Amino acid sequence: MARIAFICPPYAAHVASFRALGEELARRGHEPFFLLNAGATASTGAIPVHHVPRRPGDPPVAEVLHRGERPGGILSTLRIVADSAAMTDQLCAGGVEQLRLLGAEAVIGDQMEPAGYLLARALGLPFCGLACAVPIDEAPGVPLPFLDWPWQPGEEAKLRRTAQIGDLLSAKQGKVIAAWAARFGLPPHRRLQDCLGQVQVAQMIPALDFPRPEPLPFVPVGPLRRPEELEDRPLPFAVPADRPLVFATMGTMLGGDLRVWRSLASACGKAGAALVIAHGGRLTEAQAASLDVHHAAAFLPYRAVMRRAALVITHGGSNTSLDALACGVPLLVRPVGFDQPGNYARIRHHYLGLKLEKLSRPRAIAAQIRRVLGDEGMWARCQAVARALAGSGGTAQAADVVETLL
């Protein structure tokens, strides 16, 4: 049995996937623990959390998370990249001593946090990479994850130029990676893609991804979820018998935007559908009560709601998109940032949903809702992806991969 360190960005969705894997590994007798940035708080259940120390000049993690929830234009992107570089620098600076003190025998690191790979290499520990979001592994015709471009076979020169632009935007993080690789006595490393490791696990599966050459650089296992998240629990509202149920969640990014919810409420009313929303705790009780929806709550059992839904409306986060498709439900997607455009591009590629119309056009959104509800071909494709996800192995398969390293 092994002491296994989890190193990931302190975003709730990433931590949730690691927690599911950690609980499965704990059931098998291993001792997983999180090593996170100073001040990071996370819902990790019984899995212990340890932190590296904060240094003078390090940005407070709360401010980093706040900025990360509001991706926008180029300046916002550069700020988020700078924050990510600072978080990586902090983990590398304090991680070696902490991992030694904690007796780490292996490291599982998020693809988006290169510190996990660098620390594992520095200490000579087995390493497994985990792609909670759209995998950043490069492949012919596959655009960068933060782009909503289609699969582009034969456009390698264009994609290389785009990747070079991406490297320029992430130059600050590249400098941190290069500096710590040199300090740890490793060969030159300059990019996130240099820190993926030989063994990787991904929530993305081929039935949802763009085409990639075999063998895949990662083991596709589908959603990493805790058993209780998959249970068919009672709902805190009655499912209408006379109208299709539409479930909408925008994560923490847009959960407090009343304009979003009012537009969707109007559209669902025009489409004859019942709207249920999960706002992530971003609305007050008075604000939630002011919405003309079937039910509004901060949080809901996603899978249980989605099993009864005819449509899911989302920002396109990886976890929400995977959960909806695991239930065979099509999507309307309003991507904002990070890998959400990449998720939407794959949903469009496989014809599993549509891009949400502008919020200022609730009648057009209503037309989209009616179109999706009546599209038998789209429904059949979503059901096929659900079957593929059900057979992908999930958390147990991911734990099997980790155990091959030990």
C-alpha positions as CSV (number, residue, x, y, z in Angstrom):
1,M,0.0,0.0,0.0
2,A,1.3,3.5,-0.8
3,R,1.2,7.1,0.3
4,I,0.0,8.9,-2.8
5,A,0.2,12.7,-3.1
6,F,-2.5,14.6,-5.2
7,I,-1.4,17.9,-6.7
8,C,-3.9,19.9,-8.6
9,P,-5.2,23.5,-9.0
10,P,-7.4,24.4,-6.1
11,Y,-10.5,24.7,-8.3
12,A,-13.6,22.8,-7.0
13,A,-14.2,20.8,-10.2
14,H,-10.6,19.5,-10.3
15,V,-10.5,18.7,-6.6
16,A,-13.8,16.8,-6.9
17,S,-12.4,14.5,-9.6
18,F,-9.2,13.9,-7.5
19,R,-11.4,13.2,-4.4
20,A,-13.3,10.5,-6.2
21,L,-10.1,8.8,-7.3
22,G,-8.7,9.2,-3.8
23,E,-11.6,7.6,-2.1
24,E,-11.4,4.6,-4.5
25,L,-7.6,4.3,-3.8
26,A,-8.3,4.6,0.0
27,R,-10.9,1.7,-0.3
28,R,-8.0,-0.4,-1.7
29,G,-5.8,0.3,1.3
30,H,-3.7,3.2,-0.1
31,E,-3.2,6.5,1.7
32,P,-3.9,9.4,-0.6
33,F,-3.5,13.0,0.5
34,F,-3.7,16.4,-1.2
35,L,-0.8,18.9,-1.3
36,L,-2.3,22.2,-2.3
37,N,-1.3,25.8,-2.4
38,A,-1.1,27.9,0.8
39,G,-4.6,28.9,2.0
40,A,-6.5,26.6,-0.5
41,T,-9.7,25.2,1.0
42,A,-11.4,22.3,-0.7
43,S,-14.1,19.7,-0.2
44,T,-12.0,16.6,0.1
45,G,-14.0,14.5,2.6
46,A,-11.8,12.2,4.6
47,I,-8.8,12.7,2.4
48,P,-6.2,14.8,4.3
49,V,-5.1,18.1,3.0
50,H,-1.6,19.6,3.4
51,H,-0.3,22.9,2.2
52,V,3.0,24.4,1.1
53,P,3.9,27.6,2.9
54,R,3.0,31.0,1.5
55,R,6.0,33.2,0.7
56,P,6.1,37.0,0.7
57,G,4.8,38.2,-2.6
58,D,2.7,35.1,-3.4
59,P,-0.8,36.1,-4.5
60,P,-3.5,35.0,-2.0
61,V,-5.2,31.9,-3.3
62,A,-8.7,33.4,-2.8
63,E,-7.8,36.2,-5.2
64,V,-6.5,33.8,-7.7
65,L,-9.7,31.7,-7.6
66,H,-11.8,34.9,-7.8
67,R,-10.0,36.0,-11.0
68,G,-10.1,32.5,-12.4
69,E,-13.9,32.5,-12.2
70,R,-14.1,35.4,-14.5
71,P,-12.1,34.7,-17.7
72,G,-12.4,37.3,-20.4
73,G,-10.2,39.1,-22.9
74,I,-6.5,39.0,-23.5
75,L,-5.6,40.9,-20.3
76,S,-7.7,38.6,-18.2
77,T,-6.0,35.6,-19.8
78,L,-2.6,37.0,-19.1
79,R,-3.5,37.6,-15.5
80,I,-4.8,34.1,-15.1
81,V,-1.6,32.7,-16.6
82,A,0.5,34.8,-14.3
83,D,-1.5,33.5,-11.3
84,S,-1.1,29.9,-12.5
85,A,2.7,30.5,-12.8
86,A,2.8,31.9,-9.3
87,M,0.9,28.9,-7.9
88,T,3.3,26.5,-9.7
89,D,6.3,28.4,-8.3
90,Q,4.9,28.2,-4.8
91,L,4.3,24.5,-5.0
92,C,7.7,23.7,-6.4
93,A,9.4,25.9,-3.8
94,G,7.8,24.2,-0.8
95,G,6.8,20.8,-2.3
96,V,10.0,18.8,-2.1
97,E,10.3,19.3,1.7
98,Q,6.6,18.7,2.3
99,L,6.5,15.5,0.2
100,R,9.5,14.1,2.0
101,L,8.0,14.9,5.4
102,L,4.7,13.4,4.4
103,G,6.3,10.2,3.1
104,A,5.0,10.4,-0.4
105,E,5.7,7.3,-2.5
106,A,3.9,8.4,-5.7
107,V,2.4,11.5,-7.2
108,I,-0.8,12.1,-9.2
109,G,-0.7,15.5,-10.8
110,D,-3.3,17.5,-12.8
111,Q,-2.3,18.2,-16.4
112,M,-2.9,21.9,-15.7
113,E,-0.5,22.0,-12.7
114,P,3.0,21.1,-13.8
115,A,4.4,21.2,-10.3
116,G,3.1,17.6,-9.7
117,Y,5.3,16.2,-12.5
118,L,8.3,18.4,-11.6
119,L,8.2,17.4,-8.0
120,A,7.8,13.7,-8.8
121,R,10.8,13.9,-11.1
122,A,12.9,15.8,-8.5
123,L,12.2,13.1,-5.9
124,G,12.3,10.1,-8.2
125,L,8.7,9.1,-7.5
126,P,6.3,7.3,-9.8
127,F,4.0,9.8,-11.5
128,C,0.6,9.6,-13.1
129,G,-0.9,12.6,-15.0
130,L,-4.6,13.3,-14.8
131,A,-6.6,15.3,-17.3
132,C,-9.7,16.5,-15.5
133,A,-10.4,18.9,-18.3
134,V,-9.9,18.6,-22.1
135,P,-6.5,16.9,-22.5
136,I,-3.7,19.2,-23.6
137,D,-1.9,16.4,-25.4
138,E,-1.1,17.5,-28.9
139,A,-2.4,15.5,-31.9
140,P,-2.7,16.1,-35.6
141,G,-5.7,18.3,-36.4
142,V,-6.6,18.9,-32.8
143,P,-6.8,22.6,-31.8
144,L,-5.8,23.9,-28.4
145,P,-8.4,23.2,-25.7
146,F,-9.3,26.8,-25.1
147,L,-10.4,27.2,-28.8
148,D,-13.8,26.3,-30.2
149,W,-12.3,25.5,-33.5
150,P,-13.3,22.3,-35.3
151,W,-11.0,19.4,-35.9
152,Q,-8.7,20.5,-38.7
153,P,-6.9,17.6,-40.4
154,G,-4.4,19.0,-43.0
155,E,-4.1,22.3,-41.2
156,E,-0.9,21.5,-39.2
157,A,0.9,24.7,-40.2
158,K,-2.0,26.8,-38.9
159,L,-2.3,24.8,-35.7
160,R,1.5,25.1,-35.1
161,R,1.3,28.8,-35.4
162,T,-1.7,28.8,-33.0
163,A,0.3,26.7,-30.6
164,Q,3.2,29.2,-30.8
165,I,0.8,32.0,-29.9
166,G,-0.4,29.9,-27.0
167,D,3.2,29.5,-25.8
168,L,3.7,33.3,-26.0
169,L,0.6,33.9,-23.9
170,S,1.8,31.3,-21.4
171,A,5.4,32.5,-21.4
172,K,5.4,33.4,-17.7
173,Q,4.4,29.8,-16.8
174,G,6.9,28.5,-19.2
175,K,9.7,30.4,-17.5
176,V,8.7,29.0,-14.1
177,I,8.6,25.4,-15.5
178,A,12.1,25.9,-17.1
179,A,13.6,27.4,-14.0
180,W,12.4,24.6,-11.6
181,A,13.4,21.9,-14.1
182,A,16.9,23.4,-14.1
183,R,16.9,23.8,-10.3
184,F,15.8,20.1,-9.9
185,G,18.5,19.0,-12.3
186,L,16.1,17.8,-15.0
187,P,16.4,18.0,-18.7
188,P,15.0,21.2,-20.3
189,H,11.3,21.6,-19.8
190,R,9.6,24.7,-21.2
191,R,5.8,24.0,-21.6
192,L,2.9,22.4,-19.9
193,Q,3.1,19.7,-22.6
194,D,6.6,18.8,-21.4
195,C,5.2,17.9,-18.0
196,L,2.6,15.2,-18.8
197,G,4.5,12.1,-17.9
198,Q,4.5,8.7,-19.5
199,V,1.4,7.4,-17.7
200,Q,-1.8,9.5,-18.0
201,V,-5.5,9.1,-17.2
202,A,-8.2,11.3,-18.8
203,Q,-11.9,11.8,-18.3
204,M,-12.2,12.4,-22.0
205,I,-13.0,9.3,-24.1
206,P,-12.7,8.8,-27.9
207,A,-16.5,8.8,-28.4
208,L,-16.5,12.5,-27.3
209,D,-13.0,13.6,-28.3
210,F,-11.7,14.7,-31.7
211,P,-10.0,11.9,-33.6
212,R,-6.5,11.1,-32.3
213,P,-4.0,8.6,-33.6
214,E,-3.6,5.3,-31.7
215,P,-2.2,4.5,-29.3
216,L,-3.7,7.3,-27.2
217,P,-1.2,9.1,-24.9
218,F,-3.7,8.6,-22.0
219,V,-6.0,6.0,-20.7
220,P,-9.6,7.3,-21.3
221,V,-11.7,6.3,-18.3
222,G,-14.7,8.7,-18.4
223,P,-16.0,10.7,-15.5
224,L,-14.3,10.3,-12.1
225,R,-17.2,10.3,-9.6
226,R,-17.9,9.1,-6.1
227,P,-20.5,6.3,-5.8
228,E,-23.0,8.5,-4.0
229,E,-22.8,11.0,-6.9
230,L,-24.0,8.3,-9.2
231,E,-27.0,7.3,-7.0
232,D,-30.5,8.0,-8.2
233,R,-31.6,10.1,-5.3
234,P,-35.0,11.6,-4.5
235,L,-35.3,15.2,-5.9
236,P,-36.4,18.2,-3.8
237,F,-39.1,19.0,-6.4
238,A,-41.8,17.2,-8.3
239,V,-40.9,16.4,-11.9
240,P,-43.7,17.8,-14.1
241,A,-45.7,15.2,-16.0
242,D,-47.0,17.7,-18.7
243,R,-43.8,19.5,-19.7
244,P,-40.2,18.5,-20.5
245,L,-37.6,19.2,-17.8
246,V,-34.7,21.5,-18.7
247,F,-31.8,21.6,-16.2
248,A,-29.4,24.6,-16.3
249,T,-26.2,25.1,-14.4
250,M,-23.4,27.6,-15.2
251,G,-20.9,26.6,-12.5
252,T,-19.5,29.3,-10.3
253,M,-18.7,31.6,-13.3
254,L,-22.2,32.7,-14.2
255,G,-24.2,31.3,-11.3
256,G,-24.8,34.8,-9.9
257,D,-25.7,36.4,-13.2
258,L,-29.5,37.1,-13.0
259,R,-29.5,38.1,-16.7
260,V,-28.7,34.5,-17.6
261,W,-31.4,33.0,-15.5
262,R,-34.1,35.4,-16.5
263,S,-33.4,34.9,-20.2
264,L,-33.4,31.1,-19.8
265,A,-36.6,31.3,-17.7
266,S,-38.3,33.3,-20.5
267,A,-37.1,31.0,-23.2
268,C,-38.2,27.8,-21.4
269,G,-41.6,29.4,-20.8
270,K,-42.0,30.1,-24.5
271,A,-40.9,26.6,-25.3
272,G,-43.3,25.0,-22.9
273,A,-40.6,23.5,-20.7
274,A,-40.0,23.5,-17.0
275,L,-36.7,25.0,-16.0
276,V,-34.7,23.8,-12.9
277,I,-31.5,25.7,-12.1
278,A,-28.5,25.1,-9.8
279,H,-26.8,28.5,-9.2
280,G,-23.9,27.3,-7.1
281,G,-24.8,29.5,-4.1
282,R,-24.3,32.7,-6.1
283,L,-27.9,33.9,-5.7
284,T,-29.6,35.1,-2.5
285,E,-32.8,33.4,-1.5
286,A,-34.7,36.5,-2.6
287,Q,-33.0,36.5,-6.0
288,A,-33.7,32.9,-6.6
289,A,-37.3,33.3,-5.5
290,S,-37.7,36.1,-8.0
291,L,-37.1,33.8,-10.9
292,D,-40.0,32.3,-12.9
293,V,-38.6,28.8,-12.8
294,H,-39.9,25.4,-11.7
295,H,-37.2,25.1,-9.0
296,A,-34.0,26.9,-8.1
297,A,-31.3,25.7,-5.7
298,A,-27.7,26.4,-4.9
299,F,-26.8,22.7,-5.5
300,L,-28.7,19.6,-6.7
301,P,-27.8,16.0,-7.2
302,Y,-26.7,16.5,-10.8
303,R,-27.0,12.9,-12.1
304,A,-30.4,12.4,-10.4
305,V,-31.7,15.6,-12.1
306,M,-30.1,14.9,-15.4
307,R,-31.6,11.4,-15.6
308,R,-35.0,13.1,-15.6
309,A,-34.1,16.0,-17.9
310,A,-34.7,16.3,-21.6
311,L,-32.0,19.0,-22.0
312,V,-29.1,20.4,-20.1
313,I,-28.0,24.1,-20.5
314,T,-24.5,24.7,-19.3
315,H,-21.3,26.8,-19.7
316,G,-19.5,23.7,-21.0
317,G,-17.4,22.7,-18.0
318,S,-15.9,19.2,-18.4
319,N,-17.7,17.7,-15.4
320,T,-21.1,19.0,-16.2
321,S,-20.8,18.1,-19.9
322,L,-19.7,14.6,-19.1
323,D,-22.4,14.1,-16.5
324,A,-25.1,15.2,-19.0
325,L,-23.8,12.9,-21.7
326,A,-23.4,10.0,-19.3
327,C,-27.2,10.4,-18.8
328,G,-27.7,10.5,-22.6
329,V,-29.0,14.1,-22.5
330,P,-28.2,16.7,-25.2
331,L,-26.8,20.1,-24.4
332,L,-27.1,23.8,-25.1
333,V,-23.6,25.3,-24.3
334,R,-22.6,28.9,-23.5
335,P,-18.8,28.6,-23.3
336,V,-17.0,31.4,-21.4
337,G,-13.3,30.4,-20.9
338,F,-10.7,27.7,-20.0
339,D,-11.5,24.5,-21.8
340,Q,-15.2,25.2,-22.2
341,P,-14.8,26.2,-25.9
342,G,-12.9,23.0,-26.5
343,N,-15.7,21.0,-24.9
344,Y,-18.3,22.8,-27.0
345,A,-16.2,22.1,-30.2
346,R,-16.3,18.4,-29.5
347,I,-20.1,18.5,-28.7
348,R,-20.6,20.2,-32.0
349,H,-18.3,17.7,-33.8
350,H,-20.4,14.8,-32.6
351,Y,-23.7,16.6,-32.9
352,L,-24.6,16.3,-29.3
353,G,-25.9,19.8,-28.8
354,L,-25.9,23.4,-29.9
355,K,-24.3,26.6,-28.9
356,L,-26.7,28.7,-26.9
357,E,-28.2,31.7,-28.7
358,K,-27.5,35.2,-27.3
359,L,-29.2,35.9,-24.0
360,S,-30.9,38.9,-25.5
361,R,-32.8,36.6,-27.8
362,P,-35.0,34.4,-25.6
363,R,-37.3,33.5,-28.5
364,A,-34.3,32.2,-30.4
365,I,-33.3,30.1,-27.4
366,A,-36.9,28.8,-27.2
367,A,-36.6,27.7,-30.8
368,Q,-33.3,25.9,-30.0
369,I,-35.0,24.1,-27.1
370,R,-37.8,22.9,-29.3
371,R,-35.4,21.9,-32.0
372,V,-33.2,19.8,-29.6
373,L,-36.2,18.2,-28.0
374,G,-37.5,17.1,-31.4
375,D,-34.2,16.0,-32.8
376,E,-34.2,12.2,-32.7
377,G,-30.8,11.9,-34.4
378,M,-29.2,14.1,-31.7
379,W,-30.8,12.0,-29.0
380,A,-29.6,8.8,-30.5
381,R,-26.0,10.2,-30.6
382,C,-26.2,11.2,-27.0
383,Q,-27.4,7.8,-26.0
384,A,-24.5,6.2,-27.9
385,V,-22.0,8.4,-26.0
386,A,-23.7,7.5,-22.7
387,R,-23.2,3.8,-23.5
388,A,-19.5,4.5,-24.3
389,L,-19.0,6.4,-21.0
390,A,-20.7,3.6,-19.1
391,G,-18.2,1.1,-20.5
392,S,-15.1,3.3,-20.0
393,G,-14.3,2.1,-16.5
394,G,-14.5,5.4,-14.6
395,T,-12.9,5.7,-11.1
396,A,-12.1,2.0,-10.8
397,Q,-10.3,2.0,-14.1
398,A,-8.3,5.1,-13.1
399,A,-7.3,3.5,-9.8
400,D,-6.2,0.4,-11.7
401,V,-3.9,2.5,-13.8
402,V,-2.4,4.2,-10.7
403,E,-1.8,0.9,-9.1
404,T,0.3,-0.2,-12.1
405,L,2.8,2.4,-11.1
406,L,3.2,1.3,-7.5
